[in-house]
Amino acid sequence: MMKALLLVAHGSRRQQSNDEVDKIAETLKAHCIKEYHIIYSSFLELAETLIPDGIKKCVDDGAGSIVVLPYFLNSGRHVVKDVPSIVNAEKEKYPGVEFIISKHLGASDLMLDLLVSTANTAVNEFIQQD
Amino acid sequence: MMKALLLVAHGSRRQQSNDEVDKIAETLKAHCIKEYHIIYSSFLELAETLIPDGIKKCVDDGAGSIVVLPYFLNSGRHVVKDVPSIVNAEKEKYPGVEFIISKHLGASDLMLDLLVSTANTAVNEFIQQD
């Protein structure tokens, strides 16, 4: 079964922020092609591709299972209500497809490592500048 | 020299989101006490502790070096302009203290691992539910 990973970010009026999300999805493709055969980015609002279109792209590419990954740091209303509500509405259209909504990023154990690593990188670059 | 890590999040009207940030800073304390002796969370706006107060707490605790870590996914105006501008203004008050502003989280290589790990955890939990 073809597995898809759909990154869902909030979407910004600032195109550069949306481009950053698209670029992360692109980089992710090379990073986990063995685990997820199809990877797209999508947005809750303000930017293209919107979530329903992102889901359609995954299904059109042959996904039998779609992991929806909220690219959010906190468990606000968007993560708790808006994203699940949109995904559940789309789910009705594709009865043969499995949908899994993952936790948001701030809930991951790896977040601690990411924080320390980001700080350490800054310190090392600062020392090298001296 | 005592090293401090100051997490800087946006701040939300929703107290639960701010509590999540405070909790991450708390957990981080146990996680990297050898590298950073002092760890606090702070907020750009809408929530206590604000950045200047967070910096003051680090200095009062004896920090000789403060790594300011923007808890943001994208390099928007807050990361590029607002946080550096506030930190630079505070820097003037503490001439003996070294200030390092790290990149935002979305710029880290570890972000890819965090994304895949978050997705995989969701898939495993989904399988176990079946």
Interface residues (C-beta under 8 A of the other chain):
Chain A: L5 L7 A9 S12 R14 Q16 S17 E20 V21 I24 T27 L28 H31 C32 E35 Y36 V67 L69 Y71 F72 L73 N74 S75 G76 R77 E98 I100 I101 S102 K103 L105 G106 A107 S108 L110 M111 L112 D113 L114 L115 V116 S117 T118 A119 N120 T121 A122 V123 F126
Chain B: L5 L7 A9 S12 R14 Q16 S17 E20 V21 I24 T27 L28 H31 C32 E35 Y36 V67 L69 Y71 F72 L73 N74 S75 G76 R77 E98 I100 I101 S102 K103 H104 L105 G106 A107 S108 L110 M111 L112 D113 L114 L115 V116 S117 T118 A119 N120 T121 A122 V123 F126
